[in-house]
Amino acid sequence: MSFLIPAAYAQEAAAGPAAGGFEWLFLGGFLVIFYLMVWRPQAKRAKEHKNLISSLQKGDEVVTSGGIVGKVTKVADDFVVIEVNDNVELKFQKVAIAATLPKGTLKAI
């Protein structure tokens, strides 16, 4: 049955120095764009969050990643205790702190 269908042979591609250099240019451009748009901003945010966590101290007003607002009453190695209301204290991991608020924000709420 194969005698009815002619064999198709691919032509050999002409490999030149221009084709190889063009591919490397695209790869290099992709890596530069990836670094500028993904890697660098993420590293910057991680560094800022690490500085925020290391500078937490008693009396800071903070917001957790879950949206709970309160005042820091105790800071330990990995945990922080936040007072959200009179006689209501919650214990969180330090990494759950999303941001600090300016002093007096809780009274204004």
C-alpha positions as CSV (number, residue, x, y, z in Angstrom):
1,M,0.0,0.0,0.0
2,S,3.0,2.3,0.6
3,F,3.7,2.4,-3.2
4,L,0.6,4.6,-3.7
5,I,1.8,7.3,-1.3
6,P,5.1,9.0,-2.3
7,A,7.7,9.5,0.5
8,A,8.0,13.1,1.6
9,Y,11.5,14.2,2.5
10,A,12.3,17.4,4.4
11,Q,14.8,19.8,3.0
12,E,17.9,20.4,5.0
13,A,17.8,23.8,6.8
14,A,20.6,26.1,6.1
15,A,22.2,26.8,9.4
16,G,23.9,30.1,9.4
17,P,25.4,32.3,12.1
18,A,22.6,34.8,11.9
19,A,19.9,32.3,12.9
20,G,21.9,31.2,16.0
21,G,22.6,34.8,17.2
22,F,19.0,35.8,16.8
23,E,17.9,33.0,19.1
24,W,20.4,34.0,21.8
25,L,19.3,37.6,21.5
26,F,15.7,36.6,22.2
27,L,16.8,34.4,25.2
28,G,18.9,37.3,26.6
29,G,16.0,39.8,26.1
30,F,13.6,37.4,27.9
31,L,16.0,37.0,30.8
32,V,16.4,40.8,31.2
33,I,12.6,41.4,31.1
34,F,12.1,38.5,33.6
35,Y,14.6,40.1,36.0
36,L,13.2,43.6,35.7
37,M,9.5,42.7,35.9
38,V,9.5,39.7,38.3
39,W,12.6,39.0,40.2
40,R,13.7,42.5,41.3
41,P,10.3,43.8,42.6
42,Q,9.7,40.6,44.5
43,A,13.1,40.7,46.1
44,K,12.5,44.4,47.1
45,R,9.1,43.6,48.7
46,A,10.6,40.7,50.6
47,K,13.4,42.9,51.9
48,E,11.0,45.5,53.0
49,H,8.8,42.9,54.8
50,K,11.9,41.5,56.5
51,N,12.8,45.0,57.8
52,L,9.3,45.6,59.0
53,I,9.2,42.3,60.9
54,S,12.6,42.9,62.5
55,S,11.7,46.4,63.6
56,L,8.5,45.5,65.4
57,Q,8.3,46.7,68.9
58,K,5.8,47.1,71.8
59,G,3.3,49.9,71.1
60,D,3.3,49.7,67.3
61,E,-0.1,49.7,65.6
62,V,-0.2,47.0,62.9
63,V,-2.4,45.3,60.4
64,T,-2.2,41.6,59.9
65,S,-2.5,39.8,56.6
66,G,-6.0,38.8,57.6
67,G,-7.0,42.4,58.1
68,I,-7.0,42.5,61.9
69,V,-5.9,45.9,63.3
70,G,-4.3,46.2,66.8
71,K,-1.5,47.4,69.0
72,V,1.5,45.2,69.7
73,T,1.8,44.4,73.4
74,K,4.5,41.7,73.4
75,V,7.2,40.7,70.9
76,A,8.9,37.3,71.0
77,D,11.3,35.5,68.5
78,D,8.7,34.2,66.1
79,F,5.4,35.5,67.6
80,V,3.8,38.8,68.5
81,V,0.8,39.5,70.8
82,I,-1.6,42.1,69.5
83,E,-4.3,43.8,71.6
84,V,-7.3,44.3,69.4
85,N,-9.7,45.5,72.1
86,D,-9.7,46.0,75.9
87,N,-8.7,42.6,77.5
88,V,-8.6,40.9,74.1
89,E,-5.2,39.8,72.9
90,L,-4.4,37.6,70.0
91,K,-1.1,35.8,69.2
92,F,0.2,35.9,65.7
93,Q,3.3,34.8,63.9
94,K,5.5,37.7,62.9
95,V,5.3,36.9,59.2
96,A,1.5,37.5,59.4
97,I,2.1,41.2,60.0
98,A,1.4,43.0,56.7
99,A,2.0,46.7,57.6
100,T,2.5,49.1,60.5
101,L,0.1,52.1,60.9
102,P,0.9,55.6,61.9
103,K,0.6,56.3,65.7
104,G,-2.9,57.2,66.7
105,T,-4.7,55.4,63.9
106,L,-6.6,53.1,66.2
107,K,-8.1,56.0,68.1
108,A,-9.3,57.6,64.9
109,I,-11.1,54.4,63.8
